[in-house]
């Protein structure tokens, strides 16, 4: 009877596979770029999503080997790297006509891109410790696994049929035409399967959103990290589909989840959110002021455009600091209440300190201010009294 491999061995093997498959993307993409397969774009997207997933997965698997999220992140990263390698290898073999060995294997690897991204829904369900809250969600997880497995089996059958054909039909992106552009029975089952997977994914996201109301302390901060990373990723996907450069922001999701799972500087999320909102608001206001002043000066007052631009720039620069402080105060009051309350407590203590002369009262007041502002587990004040 053979013993199960130890977690460090599994982690080392997964890390080596991730590094090798990730490194192989670069030469393959450079070889296949002339085939019109968008090789460099696929390389960038796979690297932006896969590298953070690999790093987070390795760290979580190392620090928390019993947490399945680390291994899921590693699986996602390795699959993204392998499908990119396979796609570029297939493009070089079929589209460029080099007829390399193992070309069909490259076509098979190329088509695991979609199923790999679907695994993110499972990561969200099991966030942050890999456990499910109740038996009801265990049934949802089982339904997800059954549907996902059925979809993989159907895809495998469609691939086998496409590879059995002569010649093998490859589309302009270097993938199997029968899978990338399905028809017949495979096309008929894709719609219902996609709807079920989307419904389950929405339910998984809703589970985390609903748990926000019951969460407190570290759990609430972890959910803030998850929500922040998901928001940035969704905006990035929208920008990526519209402008082609927004995919880089998708890295925010695995990174934010890694921070939350490992509890690394967990409570800085309030500061990050408040600073991001404040600078976004200030930037928008200053751009509006700048554009308004330029239009007013050039179209209404008929001032020379160079002078108008210089004056508007100076006005925007002069407004930056006072506007930033005012906006930051308002944002902290709403989104970073801890810092706002602490500032108020310190300011009130400083105001009382000017009129206080009794050392014991000052000591008690200082201890109370520190307790309310920072909420430490214990507070002690030592004074050096002479005479």
Phi, psi and omega in degrees: 000121182276144179276153179289144179296144180289150179306320178299323179294315178299318181294320180295316179297316179297320178296318179295316178299318180296316181295314182294315180292325177292319180293328181291342182295325188293304180296324179294320179294322179292324178291323187266359188296332181281358182273002181072028185261012182055042187299315182293324177295317177297322178298316181296316182294316180297321180290319182296322180272318188286319183296312175299322178297319179295316181295314179295317180299318180294318180295315181294318178297329179282317183277324183229074185299337178277354180273117183292345182295325177299316180290326176296318177298320178295319178298316179300315182296312181297318180295321178296317178296315183293321181290327175292317176302313181296320180297316180289325176296318179294321178297317179294326183282315188263313184286325179269354173075028181273346175051056180285156175291157180063027176300315177302325178296323176296322177295322179294314180297325182299331186266012175265006181299308182299307178302329179295315180294332179297335181295342178299328178298322178293323177298318180295321179299316185273358180296140001256349188247005179082008182251153177258145185285334185202171179294332179300320179285338174293322175295322177295321177295318178296318177298319178299313181297319180297312182294318180296317178295319178297321179294319177296320179295317179296320178296320179296320178295317179296320178297316181299318178295321180291321180287337179283343180286154179227117359279166177286126182273121181241135180277183185292343179267000179087015179251170177292123182296325183292338180262317180289329178231075190288158175213169178069218186296325181292321176293325182292327182272343183295321181299304178300319179297318179297319179297318179295316180296320178295318178299316178294321179297317177298321178296321179295318178294320179297325179300316179291321180295319180289329180290346179301321184294330181265352186278154177206159176064228184297322181299319179294320178294323177297319178293327176295318177298316179299313182295321180295314179296321179295321179296313179299320181293318179297317177297321180293321177298318178298314179293324180295321178287336182266319187241347176083000182241355185278355182297338183295334179286348179296337178299342181297328183294304179296326181293313181296321178293323177296317177299317182292317182293317182277354180057039180272114181050049190298321188276005176279355183297325178297318179295318180297314180297313182295320179292319179297314179297317182297313181290327176295317179294315180298317179300314179299317180295317181292323176297319177296317178297315180300310181296320180296318180294320179296315179296319179297316183290320186275324186262333181258311182269354178057039176277148180303140187300321181296317178294320180297317180295318179296316180294318179295322178295316179295320179295317179296320178294321179292328182278345190301303185296309179298323178292321180296315180297318181293314179295320179297322178297315181293318181292318178298324180298330183262319189248346179227062189298329181299313179294320180298313180295321180296318178298320179295320180295316180295318179297319179294321178295318178297323178293319179290330184295331182295331184253002184263136180238343181277122185295321180294321178294320178296318180297314179295320180294320178296315179297320178294320179295317179296319180298315182285328184280317187252341181053053178285165178289331181208143180231131175226141179235123176252135178235149179253100182257128180244151179082000000 
